[in-house]
Amino acid sequence: MTDRVEKQADFGFRKVPLADKQGLVDDVFHSVARRYDLMNDLMSGGLHRAWKEALVTAVNPPRGDTAFAVLDLAGGTGDVALRIADAGGPGTSITVADINVEMLAVGRERAAAAGRGIEFVEANAEALPFPNRSFDAVTIAFGIRNVPRIEVALSEVHRVLRHGGHFLCLEFSSVEVPGLDRLYDAYSFNVIPAVGRAVTGDAEAYRYLVESIRRFPRLEAFAGMIRGAGFRRVSFSRMTGGVVALHSGWRL
C-alpha cells in the first residue's frame, strides 16, 4: 500500500502543496495592495497603461445604452474596471471579482472617488459566485498566473460567459527578441525586487511575481488551455517584444 501523493503547485520557483498556494498568493497581495498600481507604473515605466488600453479596446464596450455586462477577474484595485467604465456607455455594467479583500478595498475607494457604480465582489476565480451566462465579456489582467488551478478558472470563465461572449487575458509572456531577453531577465531579477523593497517594504513579494512569470505556460501552451476550456477562435498578440501578450477566446 502506498501513501497518497499530495498535489503540488508552483509558487515562483518553489513547489508547494496545491492547497497552500492560494494562501501564499494572498499574503503577497495583502502586503502590496496599497502601492500595487504605483508599482505597476514604476516596474513597467508606465507601459502597463498602454497594455491595458489595448485590452479595453478589445473589450469594445458599447458607447450607448445597449446592455453590456463585464466581469473583471483579479482586478481588485479597479484599474482595468475604471478604464472600461470610461470607454463604455451607460449600458455598460462592470463587476470586479477578487479573492483579496485589501485589493478590493482599494478598488472600492477609487470607484467611489471617480463616481463609478462598479460592483466589487470577494470571489475565488475557481468557483465564481455568478449564474451561468451572466456576462458579455470577462477580462483578467496579470492575474491568471496566480490562480492555483488555471484550467478550473478558465472553465468557470467559460461558464459565466453568454454565447458570443469574449474572454480577454492580459499576461506577461516570454521575451523572444535576442538581447532583449537577457536585459529583461537582469532587470526583472535585480531591479524589480529592489524597487519593491523601497516602495512597499517587501522585496520578496516582487521576487515571487518575477518568478511566477517565468513559470507561466508559453503562449501556445496557454492558448491550448483556453481551447481546452471550450473557447473557440482562440488567438494571442505579443506586445513590447513579447514582454506581454493579450490572449483572446470566444464562447460560441
Residue pairs with C-beta under 8 A, 6 or more apart in sequence:
6 17
6 18
6 19
7 17
7 18
7 19
8 15
8 16
8 17
8 18
9 15
9 16
9 17
9 18
9 21
9 148
10 16
10 21
10 212
10 215
11 20
11 21
11 24
11 25
11 208
11 212
12 207
12 208
12 210
12 211
12 212
12 215
13 211
13 214
13 215
16 24
18 148
18 149
21 148
22 99
22 124
22 148
25 146
25 148
26 99
26 100
28 205
28 208
28 209
29 36
29 76
29 100
29 102
29 103
29 205
30 100
30 102
31 200
31 201
31 202
31 205
32 39
32 196
32 200
32 202
32 205
32 206
33 76
33 77
33 100
33 102
33 103
33 105
33 106
34 102
34 106
35 199
35 200
36 77
36 103
36 106
37 77
37 79
37 106
38 199
39 195
39 196
39 199
39 200
39 206
40 48
40 79
41 48
41 49
42 195
42 199
43 192
43 195
43 206
44 51
47 240
47 243
48 142
50 239
51 141
51 170
51 239
51 240
51 244
51 246
52 79
52 80
52 83
52 141
52 170
53 83
54 170
54 239
54 246
55 80
55 139
55 141
55 168
55 170
55 246
56 80
56 83
56 84
56 87
57 87
58 166
58 168
58 246
58 248
59 70
59 84
59 87
59 137
59 139
59 166
59 168
61 68
61 70
61 84
61 87
61 88
61 89
61 92
61 137
62 68
62 88
62 89
62 91
62 92
63 88
63 89
64 89
64 90
64 91
65 89
65 90
65 91
66 89
66 91
67 91
67 93
68 88
68 91
68 92
68 93
68 136
68 137
69 92
69 93
69 94
69 95
69 134
69 135
69 136
69 137
70 81
70 84
70 88
70 92
70 93
70 94
70 95
70 135
70 136
70 137
70 138
70 139
71 94
71 95
71 96
71 97
71 128
71 130
71 134
71 135
71 137
71 138
71 139
71 160
72 80
72 81
72 84
72 94
72 95
72 96
72 97
72 138
72 139
72 140
72 141
73 97
73 98
73 125
73 138
73 139
73 140
73 143
73 144
73 153
73 157
74 97
74 98
74 99
74 125
74 140
74 141
74 142
74 143
74 144
74 146
74 147
75 81
75 96
75 97
75 98
75 107
75 139
75 140
75 141
75 143
76 96
76 98
76 100
76 102
76 103
76 104
76 106
76 107
76 120
77 103
77 106
77 107
77 110
78 96
78 106
78 107
78 108
78 110
78 111
78 118
78 120
79 110
79 141
80 139
80 141
81 94
81 96
81 107
81 111
81 116
81 118
82 110
82 111
82 114
82 116
82 118
84 92
84 94
84 139
85 92
85 94
85 114
85 116
85 118
88 94
93 119
94 116
94 118
94 119
95 118
95 119
95 120
95 121
95 130
95 135
96 104
96 107
96 118
96 119
96 120
96 121
97 121
97 122
97 123
97 125
97 128
98 104
98 107
98 120
98 121
98 122
98 123
99 122
99 123
99 124
99 125
101 122
104 120
104 121
104 122
107 118
107 120
108 120
111 117
111 118
111 120
121 129
123 129
125 140
125 143
125 144
125 147
125 153
125 156
125 157
126 147
126 148
126 149
126 152
126 153
126 156
127 156
128 156
128 157
128 159
128 160
130 160
131 160
132 159
132 160
133 159
133 160
133 161
133 162
133 163
133 165
134 160
134 162
135 160
135 161
135 162
135 165
136 161
136 162
136 164
136 165
136 166
137 161
137 165
137 166
137 167
137 168
138 157
138 160
138 161
138 165
138 166
138 167
138 168
139 167
139 168
139 169
139 170
140 157
140 168
140 169
140 170
140 171
141 169
141 170
141 171
142 170
142 171
142 172
144 150
144 153
144 169
144 171
145 171
145 172
145 212
145 213
145 215
145 216
146 212
147 153
150 225
151 225
151 228
151 229
154 225
154 226
154 228
154 229
154 231
155 229
155 230
157 167
157 229
158 167
158 229
158 230
158 231
158 251
161 167
161 251
162 251
163 251
163 252
164 250
164 251
164 252
165 250
165 251
166 248
166 249
166 250
166 251
167 226
167 231
167 247
167 248
167 249
167 250
167 251
168 246
168 247
168 248
169 226
169 246
169 247
169 248
170 244
170 245
170 246
170 247
171 216
171 222
171 244
171 245
171 247
172 213
172 216
172 243
172 244
172 245
173 216
173 218
173 219
173 238
173 242
173 243
173 244
173 245
174 181
174 218
174 219
174 242
175 181
175 184
175 241
175 242
175 243
176 238
176 241
176 242
177 241
177 242
180 241
184 243
188 210
188 213
189 207
189 210
192 206
192 207
192 209
192 210
193 203
193 204
193 206
193 207
193 210
194 203
195 206
196 202
196 203
196 205
196 206
196 207
197 203
197 206
200 206
216 222
217 225
219 236
219 238
219 245
222 236
222 247
223 234
223 235
223 236
223 247
226 234
226 247
226 249
227 234
227 249
229 249
230 251
231 249
231 250
231 251
232 249
232 250
232 251
232 252
233 248
233 249
233 250
233 252
234 247
234 248
234 249
235 247
235 248
235 249
236 245
236 246
236 247
236 248
237 245
237 246
237 248
238 244
238 245
239 245
239 246
